[in-house]
Amino acid sequence: MKARKFFGVLFTILGAMTAFLSIAVLILPLIANNQTRLVLDSFYQTSDNPLVNLMNSVLAFMTENGTLTLALGAGLLLTGILLLLSAARLE
């Protein structure tokens, strides 16, 4: 039961973060602004830091596949909520 609560909270948080980021990534290219375009283009540049490269590659993947990441985020969110509800029902 503790594992269900833990994974429920984990999936809910990850799903919400992924869903909100993918909504932002879907909306940002629609804004006609040079600053926004520079931020989006910076995701495709490489860096010396491997952590920055990882974050840039994840965000570049999200900009290319916005609807897929939105669906994954919603699925994780739904899975987390269902795990939390089933853990609460077992108590």
C-alpha positions as protocol buffer text, in pm:
chain_id: "A"
residue {
  index: 1
  type: MET
  ca { x: 0 y: 0 z: 0 }
}
residue {
  index: 2
  type: LYS
  ca { x: 291 y: 236 z: 70 }
}
residue {
  index: 3
  type: ALA
  ca { x: 434 y: 152 z: -270 }
}
residue {
  index: 4
  type: ARG
  ca { x: 104 y: 242 z: -438 }
}
residue {
  index: 5
  type: LYS
  ca { x: 98 y: 577 z: -259 }
}
residue {
  index: 6
  type: PHE
  ca { x: 461 y: 647 z: -347 }
}
residue {
  index: 7
  type: PHE
  ca { x: 421 y: 558 z: -715 }
}
residue {
  index: 8
  type: GLY
  ca { x: 87 y: 736 z: -728 }
}
residue {
  index: 9
  type: VAL
  ca { x: 242 y: 1058 z: -604 }
}
residue {
  index: 10
  type: LEU
  ca { x: 546 y: 1014 z: -828 }
}
residue {
  index: 11
  type: PHE
  ca { x: 339 y: 949 z: -1144 }
}
residue {
  index: 12
  type: THR
  ca { x: 101 y: 1233 z: -1062 }
}
residue {
  index: 13
  type: ILE
  ca { x: 382 y: 1486 z: -1020 }
}
residue {
  index: 14
  type: LEU
  ca { x: 572 y: 1367 z: -1329 }
}
residue {
  index: 15
  type: GLY
  ca { x: 253 y: 1358 z: -1535 }
}
residue {
  index: 16
  type: ALA
  ca { x: 149 y: 1708 z: -1431 }
}
residue {
  index: 17
  type: MET
  ca { x: 495 y: 1849 z: -1503 }
}
residue {
  index: 18
  type: THR
  ca { x: 508 y: 1678 z: -1843 }
}
residue {
  index: 19
  type: ALA
  ca { x: 157 y: 1789 z: -1936 }
}
residue {
  index: 20
  type: PHE
  ca { x: 220 y: 2152 z: -1838 }
}
residue {
  index: 21
  type: LEU
  ca { x: 555 y: 2163 z: -2019 }
}
residue {
  index: 22
  type: SER
  ca { x: 407 y: 2011 z: -2334 }
}
residue {
  index: 23
  type: ILE
  ca { x: 120 y: 2262 z: -2331 }
}
residue {
  index: 24
  type: ALA
  ca { x: 375 y: 2543 z: -2302 }
}
residue {
  index: 25
  type: VAL
  ca { x: 584 y: 2392 z: -2581 }
}
residue {
  index: 26
  type: LEU
  ca { x: 275 y: 2368 z: -2804 }
}
residue {
  index: 27
  type: ILE
  ca { x: 185 y: 2733 z: -2741 }
}
residue {
  index: 28
  type: LEU
  ca { x: 534 y: 2892 z: -2758 }
}
residue {
  index: 29
  type: PRO
  ca { x: 589 y: 2847 z: -3135 }
}
residue {
  index: 30
  type: LEU
  ca { x: 261 y: 3029 z: -3202 }
}
residue {
  index: 31
  type: ILE
  ca { x: 395 y: 3349 z: -3042 }
}
residue {
  index: 32
  type: ALA
  ca { x: 552 y: 3576 z: -3303 }
}
residue {
  index: 33
  type: ASN
  ca { x: 838 y: 3716 z: -3097 }
}
residue {
  index: 34
  type: ASN
  ca { x: 1213 y: 3715 z: -3161 }
}
residue {
  index: 35
  type: GLN
  ca { x: 1297 y: 3637 z: -2797 }
}
residue {
  index: 36
  type: THR
  ca { x: 1071 y: 3333 z: -2801 }
}
residue {
  index: 37
  type: ARG
  ca { x: 1224 y: 3214 z: -3126 }
}
residue {
  index: 38
  type: LEU
  ca { x: 1575 y: 3251 z: -2978 }
}
residue {
  index: 39
  type: VAL
  ca { x: 1476 y: 3047 z: -2672 }
}
residue {
  index: 40
  type: LEU
  ca { x: 1331 y: 2770 z: -2888 }
}
residue {
  index: 41
  type: ASP
  ca { x: 1637 y: 2768 z: -3114 }
}
residue {
  index: 42
  type: SER
  ca { x: 1869 y: 2744 z: -2813 }
}
residue {
  index: 43
  type: PHE
  ca { x: 1733 y: 2394 z: -2739 }
}
residue {
  index: 44
  type: TYR
  ca { x: 1913 y: 2265 z: -3048 }
}
residue {
  index: 45
  type: GLN
  ca { x: 2258 y: 2398 z: -2954 }
}
residue {
  index: 46
  type: THR
  ca { x: 2518 y: 2181 z: -2785 }
}
residue {
  index: 47
  type: SER
  ca { x: 2705 y: 2268 z: -2467 }
}
residue {
  index: 48
  type: ASP
  ca { x: 3009 y: 2147 z: -2275 }
}
residue {
  index: 49
  type: ASN
  ca { x: 2794 y: 2050 z: -1978 }
}
residue {
  index: 50
  type: PRO
  ca { x: 2629 y: 1706 z: -2014 }
}
residue {
  index: 51
  type: LEU
  ca { x: 2336 y: 1806 z: -1790 }
}
residue {
  index: 52
  type: VAL
  ca { x: 2257 y: 2105 z: -2011 }
}
residue {
  index: 53
  type: ASN
  ca { x: 2284 y: 1881 z: -2319 }
}
residue {
  index: 54
  type: LEU
  ca { x: 2039 y: 1637 z: -2161 }
}
residue {
  index: 55
  type: MET
  ca { x: 1790 y: 1911 z: -2078 }
}
residue {
  index: 56
  type: ASN
  ca { x: 1824 y: 2063 z: -2425 }
}
residue {
  index: 57
  type: SER
  ca { x: 1768 y: 1727 z: -2594 }
}
residue {
  index: 58
  type: VAL
  ca { x: 1459 y: 1657 z: -2381 }
}
residue {
  index: 59
  type: LEU
  ca { x: 1312 y: 1999 z: -2456 }
}
residue {
  index: 60
  type: ALA
  ca { x: 1398 y: 1965 z: -2825 }
}
residue {
  index: 61
  type: PHE
  ca { x: 1216 y: 1629 z: -2830 }
}
residue {
  index: 62
  type: MET
  ca { x: 918 y: 1793 z: -2662 }
}
residue {
  index: 63
  type: THR
  ca { x: 907 y: 2075 z: -2918 }
}
residue {
  index: 64
  type: GLU
  ca { x: 916 y: 1826 z: -3205 }
}
residue {
  index: 65
  type: ASN
  ca { x: 659 y: 1587 z: -3052 }
}
residue {
  index: 66
  type: GLY
  ca { x: 431 y: 1812 z: -2848 }
}
residue {
  index: 67
  type: THR
  ca { x: 112 y: 1609 z: -2879 }
}
residue {
  index: 68
  type: LEU
  ca { x: 292 y: 1284 z: -2796 }
}
residue {
  index: 69
  type: THR
  ca { x: 440 y: 1429 z: -2479 }
}
residue {
  index: 70
  type: LEU
  ca { x: 102 y: 1578 z: -2386 }
}
residue {
  index: 71
  type: ALA
  ca { x: -55 y: 1233 z: -2422 }
}
residue {
  index: 72
  type: LEU
  ca { x: 226 y: 1074 z: -2218 }
}
residue {
  index: 73
  type: GLY
  ca { x: 187 y: 1337 z: -1947 }
}
residue {
  index: 74
  type: ALA
  ca { x: -189 y: 1289 z: -1933 }
}
residue {
  index: 75
  type: GLY
  ca { x: -142 y: 912 z: -1917 }
}
residue {
  index: 76
  type: LEU
  ca { x: 106 y: 941 z: -1630 }
}
residue {
  index: 77
  type: LEU
  ca { x: -125 y: 1180 z: -1450 }
}
residue {
  index: 78
  type: LEU
  ca { x: -422 y: 946 z: -1489 }
}
residue {
  index: 79
  type: THR
  ca { x: -214 y: 647 z: -1376 }
}
residue {
  index: 80
  type: GLY
  ca { x: -95 y: 833 z: -1068 }
}
residue {
  index: 81
  type: ILE
  ca { x: -446 y: 942 z: -973 }
}
residue {
  index: 82
  type: LEU
  ca { x: -578 y: 588 z: -1016 }
}
residue {
  index: 83
  type: LEU
  ca { x: -296 y: 449 z: -800 }
}
residue {
  index: 84
  type: LEU
  ca { x: -369 y: 703 z: -529 }
}
residue {
  index: 85
  type: LEU
  ca { x: -741 y: 623 z: -539 }
}
residue {
  index: 86
  type: SER
  ca { x: -677 y: 250 z: -518 }
}
residue {
  index: 87
  type: ALA
  ca { x: -439 y: 301 z: -224 }
}
residue {
  index: 88
  type: ALA
  ca { x: -700 y: 512 z: -45 }
}
residue {
  index: 89
  type: ARG
  ca { x: -965 y: 248 z: -108 }
}
residue {
  index: 90
  type: LEU
  ca { x: -745 y: -25 z: 48 }
}
residue {
  index: 91
  type: GLU
  ca { x: -705 y: 169 z: 374 }
}
